[in-house]
Amino acid sequence: MNVLVLHAHPEPRSLTSSLKNFAVSALERAGHEVRVSDLYAMKWKATLDIDDFPAHADGERLYPTQASGRAFATKQQAADVSAEQEKVIWADALILNFPLWWYGMPAILKGWFDRVWAAGWAYDVGRHGGSRWGIRFGEGTLQGKRALLVTTIGGRAPQYGPRGVNGHLDDLLFPLTHGCLFYPGIDVLPPLAFFSVGNRVSPADYEAMCARLQARLDTLATAAVTPFRPQNYGDYDASQVLLPHLSPAATGLSMHQRMHADPVPVIRSLSESLQLEGCAAEER
Amino acid sequence: MNVLVLHAHPEPRSLTSSLKNFAVSALERAGHEVRVSDLYAMKWKATLDIDDFPAHADGERLYPTQASGRAFATKQQAADVSAEQEKVIWADALILNFPLWWYGMPAILKGWFDRVWAAGWAYDVGRHGGSRWGIRFGEGTLQGKRALLVTTIGGRAPQYGPRGVNGHLDDLLFPLTHGCLFYPGIDVLPPLAFFSVGNRVSPADYEAMCARLQARLDTLATAAVTPFRPQNYGDYDASQVLLPHLSPAATGLSMHQRMHADPVPVIRSLSESLQLEGCAAEER
């Protein structure tokens, strides 16, 4: 497989960075091709702004979505943005490796999505409106790829459990797993979280962490993915609201995962979905 | 009241920026003192890195939490960080005004929290461990302050409703409302969201939006806040897991809000909490 490792930690000697190094070596040992986007080392520009759109006319008002779609369609994106898109297209799997800061991604990683996930590519694919809402959530440009989150967390595991005070980790990560990754079609593996990570990790603890990471890397291509419900396969009504008979007792974000009794849909390819919508692929 | 407006949009002529301007004028008309942190205009540094810690020794390994706590305690923080902290201390209320990008804050605003919310100030207050876990979630340095989120969203409202495909907006914002704001003690008002915001908003629609915003500004000091459960008042067990008899049927993040039947705790002041824990205030 081709694996892109997205890494976000400012200290190359940190635990999080060591886990990234371990993952890269382990993947290469297993015969995978690996590329790394080490966002801090690359001095990745975190903020989406007018400089992302070199063709934007001086003084013209910036509409971020419109500018993003135009820059993508006319191949006039910022060079660092298109370079990242090429890595994503190349990759069969993405590994996102980061410390959980304030219950989410470090800003530099959030800014990777803000800038790289262009309109017409990661979103605004297919026709929006009417009884459907475009091609997204399970279908999209990045269909067929997989992603694994590896995150280091200072807090203790029970505090991130289903009834823990911080909120369930799966729910805290939902804007990333479902909102950023599943949206353009990427299948998301259950996250690998390392809790109670302090300033010092003993060699034995580090070895145990690496073993857990190794096991997840070994099954990167085969492990069952989080069964998020695809948008366009009958689970949601025309307003994109989950039908009342599905996950009827769920009151939170877990309702957007299929339950064992639900039928598993066979997802169409992107080109099939576009044809069904009457959009020629070239129109994108 | 003193009101700090945190604003994050790259285009000064955008709808989001116009709403910020409207809010500032409305608040000033009502006699409030207003300060604005316009993050894009300030060229706010979004990424936490070693440059945030001017006293950090060359070549020394960076432990972000430790470095943050030391810089705060020794008054050696980056100047832009301490300037923002002073504004927050000055403020009775915070307004966060931003477009929802990929189901969360734009990176520049996430980076404001990553950098400004220092250890020993916004977190790591009080003693962690044993049967308690520090002073946070309802108690903390910023107790008594309120925050209102104002967010512009391209998608339609039903898609962000309790069973909408994007996830319920309250849940998507939980890492910010509960994780960033309630954590150091800030009371959070229900968010004001403007849905279906496209490139063009008619004058009539804009007027209606301003009226909704005005109504929320008029009640900034008085409106009922989101009743998140405080951590240290009997709702959570020693592992910080919600007791089974509270919100027993909830499966998602809404369980961390008190229900009508639950008693409303009287929150201690920060100094009382520190004394109860046996921490002298100077130790912080």
Interface residues (C-beta under 8 A of the other chain):
Chain A: P10 E11 R13 S14 Y40 A46 T47 L48 D49 I50 R61 L62 Y63 P64 T65 Q66 P99 W101 W102 Y103 G104 M105 P106 A107 I108 K110 G111 F113 D114 W117 W133 F137 G154 R156 P158 Q159 G161 P162 R163 G164 V165 N166 G167 H168 D171 L172 F174 P175 H178 G179 C180 N199 R229 Q231 Y236 S239 Q240 V241 L242 P244 A249 A250 T251 G252 L253 S254 M255 H256
Chain B: P10 E11 R13 S14 Y40 A46 T47 L48 D49 I50 R61 L62 Y63 P64 T65 Q66 P99 W101 W102 Y103 G104 M105 P106 A107 I108 K110 G111 F113 D114 W117 W133 F137 G154 R156 P158 Q159 G161 P162 R163 G164 V165 N166 G167 H168 D171 L172 F174 P175 H178 G179 C180 N199 Q231 Y236 S239 Q240 V241 L242 P244 A249 A250 T251 G252 L253 S254 M255 H256
